[in-house]
Amino acid sequence: MRHEQSEAARTWIRVCARRQEMEVRRGGECLMRAPVSTARQGLGERNGSGATPRGWHRIRARIGDGCPPRAVFVARRWTGEIWTPALQAEQPQRDWILSRILWLSGLEPGFNRFGDVDTMRRFIYFHGCPDSEPMGTPLSHGCIRLRNDTVIELFDRVTTGTRVWIGEGEPA
């Protein structure tokens, strides 16, 4: 068990907003790569900005374990609904949070943690989105959107506490 914990502790996620891409890494090895959709408003930390926060974070909570693919979440709770194109057509303005949630917490006080730059209080997540939404294009409201099968795979690869870096290029 001790070996498994040390391996998990070395696993981290890199999100490159410029490339609209996410990688799960263990040391220098890439274990998983997938397109994402970060915020339409770009990168930024301020509450109310609609931007995706930069810097180092950790996964604070994993939500949705055991829920079916395309399960609909509101306020981090499964509504009992399963997303379909028909459900979306009935509620076209809804911001769909589907399948799984990986809730982030900033690790850099004054930059992405505490006060009006707090990633966790901004409710910034990795989450699934409707299959019809494009990946590789910044369109979210601040979160990091993934395809449903991708967010489920990511959820199964990481633990609470896994470190996440979000930025334009390489981590500092």
N, C-alpha and C positions, 0 to 999 in steps of 0.2 A: 504493500500500500504506500509506503514512504516513497518508493521510486515513482509511482503513478502521480503522487502529489507534486514531486519535483518536476516531472515532465509537464504537468498542467500549468505549473507556475511559470514555466518558460514559454508557454504558448501566449501569443498576443495578436492583436488585430491592427492592421494599418488600413486607414481609409484615405485615399488620395482623391481630393475633390477635383483637382485639375483633370485627372483621367477618369473620374467617376467610377472608381474601382475600389474593391475591398479585397484584402488578402488576410488569411489566417496564417501566421508564421510561428515556427518553433525555431528559435535561434535564427540562423540564416536560411532555413528551408521554408519554402512556400508550400503549405499543406492544402490550401484552397484559394481560389481566385474567382471573383464574380463581379459583374457590373452592379452599380448602385445608382440611386438618385438622391443627391443631397439637396439642400435648400435652393429654391428659386431665387432667394435674396442673397445667395452667396454665403461666405463664411463670416461669422461674428458671434460674439458672446453675450451681448446685451439682452436682457429680458425684453420681450416684445418685438425683437428685431426680425423674427421669422428666419433667422440665419442659422446655419449649422455651426456649433461651437468648435473651435480649434483646440489643439494641445492634447495632453495626456489625460485619459479618463480610465475608469474601471467599470466593469459591469456590476451594478449595484443589486439588480434583481433579474431573475429569469422567470418570465410569466407565460403560461400557456402550455406547460408540459402536459402531454396527453390529450390536448384539444385536437379536433380534426383539422386537416388543412383547410384554409380559408375561413376559419372561425373568426367571427367579428368581435372586436374588443372596443369597449367604451369605458373610459376612466380605468383602464387596466383590468377590466373584468369581462369575461366572455358573456355576451348577450344571449347566447343560445342560438344565434343566427349563424348561417353559413353563407358567405358571399356568393352571389350568382350575378350574371349580367342583368337578369330581371330585377333583382333586389337593387342593384345600382341604378337601373333606369327609374325605379320608383323614388329614389333618393339621390339625385345626381349631385347635390352640393355637399354630401357627406364626405368627411376626410376618413377614408377607410384604413383601419389598423387591423391587419389580418394575421392569422396563423400563430405567431409567437411575438413576444416583446422581450428585448434585452435593454433594460433601463440603465442609462449611463449616469455616472457621477464624476464630476471633474476632480482632478488631483492637484490643480495648481491654484492655491489661494490667491484671490484678487484678479485672476485671469479667467478661470472657468469654474471657480468654486467660491461660494459665499456671496452675499450681497446681491447686486442686480446683474451678476454674470454667472449665476449658479446653474450649471447644466442640469442637475437633478431637479431643481425647483422649476426649471423650464420644461420638464417632462420630455427630454430628448431620448429617443430610443432607436434601436434597429428594429424594424418591423416589416411584415409582409404587406403587400398592396395588391389591388386588383391586377389580374393577368393582362388587362388591356393597357395598363400604364407603362410608358416607355422607361427603360433603364438606360443609363449612360447620359441622361439629360437631367440637370438640376431642376426639380419640380416640387420638392416637398415643402412643408411648412417649418422645417428646421431639423426634422428627424432624418434618419438614413433609411430609405426604402430599399427593399430587396424583393425579388420574386419569392413566392410562397415556398416553393421547394428549397430555395437557397436559404431562407431564414430558418427553416426547420433544420437543414443540415448544419448551419452555423450554430444554432441553439444546442444541437447534440454534440458539438465539438468543444464548447467552451463552458466555463464554470463561473459562478459568482466570484468576483475578484479579478477575472481576466482583464489585463490591461489593454487599452484601446488608444491608438494615436490617430488624430484627425488633422489633416492639413493639406497643403498644396503639393508637397514633394516628399522628402525624407524626414523622419523624426530628428529633432535636435538632440 
